[in-house]
Amino acid sequence: MLGEVLTATVTPFDSDGAVDYERYRELCAFLVDNGSDGVVVSGTTGESPTLSDEERVELLHAAIDAVGDRATVMAGTGTNSTAHSIQLTEQAHEAGADGFLVVTPYYNKPPPRAIVEHFKAVAAASDRPVMVYNIPSRVVINIEPETMARLAEIPNVTAVKQANDDLEQARRIVELGLDLYAGDDNIVYPFLELGGRGGVCVHTHVVGPQVKEMIRRFREGDAEGAKRIHEELAPAYELLGVTTGPIQIKAALNLLGQDVGGLRLPLVEASEEERTRIRDCLERLGVVESSTVVN
């Protein structure tokens, strides 16, 4: 099993916009110390579209160095080019990744049979687990249940990160024997009720222990207690809706004194109004007092 709480990590940058690998090691260690069973390197939250292949590999090495002996380290290797996705998967395999997060090809809008062929080709680059990343809000295409059933036939496709709140589609994924992970943080609890494994989360940068406790309680039969934590995390879900990710979570981390730097264009830093809203969410979560927020 890849774990229950996987955090899709931000990529820290220094003042010159270069990747800060030492800060990334520290971040990975902090996350694993605070509820995460693993980290996802170079996903959407890690600003993968603006990372070079060399940066991706070095980030993966940094994560493995920091937490590879006690947590799962997954590599985001999916792009809208099958050949490039295969190359990234091969490189990540060689570096020692435990598994691969592969997003539906975006922009070129392949038909269902082409999506299947894409995943077959990428999965063949390694014998380690592949997690299908279905996020129709970003790639336009939704992987429908019929297509997902064909993907489930690929031997090392073992899990799905489902950023789609259609509970019937989620139920079908579980019925196929695939591990279901919530791809939107506010649906971790509803997915648990369907038999989901956990989540590939962003809010766990700041509320990792609470999410881990929610899942623990649910597994031990305390569904009421788990749901109560889910409801208490409403400000975290609100935080993620303030603006496009990872703008909002980087702003939150910086406000909490965890310096992860800025962002690479075409993303920009949170506005003052957005920072105010993010600060308010953090205060309501109880992770920071208003008087201690770093400006």
C-alpha positions in Angstrom: 0.0 0.0 0.0 1.2 3.5 -0.8 -0.2 5.0 2.3 -3.3 6.8 3.4 -2.2 10.4 3.6 0.0 11.4 0.7 0.9 15.1 0.4 1.4 16.6 -3.0 4.3 18.8 -2.1 5.1 22.4 -3.1 8.5 23.1 -4.6 10.4 25.7 -2.6 12.3 28.3 -4.6 15.0 30.7 -3.3 15.1 34.4 -3.9 16.5 34.0 -7.4 13.8 31.5 -8.4 16.0 28.4 -8.2 14.8 25.2 -6.6 15.9 25.2 -2.9 16.7 21.5 -2.4 17.7 21.8 1.2 14.5 23.5 2.1 12.7 20.8 0.2 14.3 18.1 2.3 13.2 19.9 5.4 9.7 20.2 4.1 9.4 16.5 3.3 10.7 15.6 6.8 8.2 18.0 8.4 5.3 16.5 6.5 6.2 12.9 7.4 6.6 14.0 11.0 3.1 15.6 10.8 0.7 13.0 9.5 1.9 12.2 5.9 2.6 8.6 5.0 4.3 9.8 1.9 5.0 12.6 -0.5 4.3 13.2 -4.1 7.2 15.0 -5.9 6.7 17.2 -8.9 2.9 17.1 -9.2 0.6 20.0 -10.0 1.2 21.5 -6.6 4.9 21.2 -7.2 4.6 23.4 -10.3 5.7 20.5 -12.5 5.0 22.4 -15.8 7.8 24.9 -15.0 10.3 22.4 -13.7 13.1 21.0 -15.9 13.6 17.3 -16.1 16.8 17.7 -14.2 15.1 19.6 -11.4 12.4 16.8 -11.2 15.1 14.2 -10.7 17.0 16.2 -8.1 13.8 16.9 -6.2 13.1 13.2 -6.2 16.6 12.4 -4.9 16.1 15.1 -2.2 12.8 13.5 -1.0 14.2 10.0 -1.0 17.3 11.2 1.0 15.0 13.0 3.5 12.2 10.4 4.1 12.7 7.5 1.8 13.5 5.1 4.6 10.2 5.9 6.5 7.7 7.1 3.9 6.5 6.5 0.4 8.0 8.8 -2.3 6.0 9.1 -5.4 7.0 10.9 -8.6 4.7 12.9 -10.8 5.7 11.7 -14.3 2.6 12.3 -16.4 2.6 14.9 -19.2 0.6 15.2 -22.4 3.4 13.5 -24.3 3.5 9.8 -24.0 7.2 9.6 -24.9 8.1 12.3 -22.4 6.0 10.6 -19.7 7.8 7.3 -20.4 11.2 9.1 -20.1 10.3 10.7 -16.8 9.0 7.4 -15.4 12.2 5.6 -16.4 14.2 8.4 -14.7 12.1 8.3 -11.6 12.3 4.5 -11.5 16.1 4.7 -11.7 16.2 7.3 -8.9 14.2 5.0 -6.6 10.7 6.3 -6.6 8.2 4.0 -5.0 5.5 4.7 -7.5 4.3 7.2 -10.2 1.4 9.6 -10.4 0.3 9.9 -14.0 -2.2 12.5 -15.1 -4.6 12.1 -18.0 -3.0 13.7 -21.1 -4.1 17.3 -21.3 -4.7 19.8 -24.1 -4.5 17.2 -26.9 -7.8 15.6 -25.8 -7.2 11.9 -26.6 -10.3 9.7 -27.0 -10.8 6.9 -24.5 -9.0 4.2 -26.4 -6.0 6.5 -26.7 -6.0 7.2 -23.0 -5.7 3.5 -22.4 -2.8 3.1 -24.8 -1.1 6.1 -23.1 -1.3 4.5 -19.7 -0.2 1.1 -21.0 2.9 2.6 -22.5 3.8 4.6 -19.4 3.1 1.8 -17.0 5.4 -0.5 -19.0 8.3 1.7 -18.2 8.4 0.3 -14.6 7.1 -2.6 -12.6 6.2 -0.3 -9.7 2.8 1.0 -8.9 1.1 3.6 -11.1 -1.6 5.9 -9.8 -4.0 7.3 -12.4 -4.7 11.0 -11.8 -8.2 11.9 -13.0 -8.6 15.6 -12.8 -11.2 16.8 -15.4 -11.2 20.4 -14.1 -7.6 20.8 -15.4 -7.4 18.4 -18.3 -10.9 18.8 -19.7 -11.4 15.0 -20.1 -13.0 12.8 -17.4 -11.9 9.2 -17.3 -15.3 7.5 -17.5 -15.9 4.2 -15.6 -15.7 2.1 -18.8 -12.3 3.5 -19.6 -11.2 3.1 -15.9 -12.2 -0.6 -16.1 -9.7 -1.0 -19.0 -7.0 0.8 -17.1 -7.6 -1.5 -14.1 -6.5 -4.4 -16.4 -2.9 -3.0 -16.6 -1.0 -5.0 -14.0 0.8 -2.2 -12.2 -2.0 0.3 -12.3 -3.1 0.0 -8.7 -4.7 3.2 -7.6 -6.6 6.3 -8.8 -6.3 9.9 -7.6 -9.9 11.0 -8.3 -10.3 14.8 -8.4 -14.0 14.4 -9.3 -16.8 14.4 -6.7 -19.0 12.0 -8.5 -19.5 9.5 -5.8 -21.0 6.8 -8.1 -17.8 7.0 -10.3 -15.7 6.7 -7.1 -17.7 3.7 -6.0 -17.0 2.0 -9.4 -13.3 2.6 -8.9 -13.4 0.7 -5.6 -15.4 -2.1 -7.2 -12.7 -2.5 -9.8 -10.3 -3.4 -7.0 -8.2 -0.1 -7.4 -7.2 1.9 -4.3 -9.3 5.1 -4.3 -7.6 8.3 -3.2 -9.4 11.7 -3.0 -7.8 14.2 -5.3 -9.8 17.1 -3.8 -9.2 17.5 -0.1 -12.8 18.1 0.8 -13.8 14.6 -0.4 -11.4 12.5 1.6 -14.2 11.7 4.2 -16.9 10.9 1.6 -14.5 8.6 -0.2 -13.6 6.8 3.1 -17.3 6.0 3.4 -17.1 4.4 -0.1 -14.1 2.3 0.8 -11.5 4.7 -0.3 -7.9 4.4 0.9 -7.2 8.1 1.8 -6.2 11.2 -0.1 -3.4 12.8 -2.1 -3.8 16.1 -0.4 -2.6 19.7 -0.4 -4.1 20.9 2.9 -2.0 18.4 4.8 0.9 20.9 4.4 -0.9 22.6 7.3 -3.4 20.2 8.8 -1.6 16.8 8.3 -2.1 15.5 11.9 -5.8 16.3 11.8 -6.3 14.5 8.5 -4.4 11.4 9.7 -6.5 11.4 12.9 -9.7 11.6 10.8 -8.7 8.5 8.8 -7.5 6.7 11.9 -10.8 7.2 13.7 -12.8 6.1 10.6 -10.7 2.9 10.3 -11.3 2.2 14.0 -15.1 2.5 13.7 -15.5 6.0 15.0 -17.2 7.4 11.9 -18.9 10.1 14.0 -15.6 11.4 15.3 -14.1 11.2 11.9 -16.9 13.2 10.4 -16.6 15.8 13.1 -12.9 16.4 12.2 -13.9 16.6 8.5 -16.4 19.4 9.4 -13.8 21.1 11.6 -11.5 21.2 8.5 -13.9 23.4 6.6 -11.6 26.4 6.8 -8.8 24.3 5.2 -11.1 23.5 2.3 -12.0 27.2 2.1 -8.4 28.2 2.0 -7.8 26.0 -1.0 -10.6 27.8 -2.8 -9.1 31.3 -2.3 -7.1 31.2 -5.5 -5.4 28.8 -7.9 -3.1 26.2 -6.3 -0.3 26.2 -5.4 -0.5 30.0 -4.9 -2.7 29.6 -1.9 -0.8 26.9 -0.1 2.5 28.6 -0.6 1.1 31.8 0.8 -0.2 29.8 3.8 3.1 28.1 4.4 4.9 31.5 4.2 2.5 33.1 6.6 3.2 30.2 9.0 6.9 31.0 8.9 7.8 28.0 6.6 9.6 29.8 3.9 8.9 28.1 0.6 9.5 31.2 -1.6 7.5 32.4 -4.5 6.2 30.9 -7.7 7.4 30.7 -11.3 5.4 32.4 -14.0 2.7 32.0 -15.3 1.8 31.7 -11.6 2.1 34.8 -9.3 2.1 35.3 -5.6 -1.1 35.8 -3.6 -2.5 39.3 -3.5 -2.8 41.2 -0.2 -6.6 40.5 -0.2 -6.0 36.8 -0.8 -3.4 36.7 1.9 -5.9 38.2 4.3 -8.4 35.6 3.5 -5.8 32.8 3.8 -4.7 34.2 7.2 -8.3 34.2 8.4 -8.7 30.5 7.4 -5.5 29.6 9.3 -6.7 31.4 12.4 -10.0 29.6 12.3 -8.2 26.3 11.9 -6.3 27.1 15.1 -2.9 26.6 13.5 -1.8 30.1 14.2 -2.8 33.0 16.4 -3.4 36.3 14.7 -0.7 38.0 16.7 1.9 35.5 15.7 1.4 35.5 11.9 4.5 36.4 10.0 3.9 39.2 7.5 
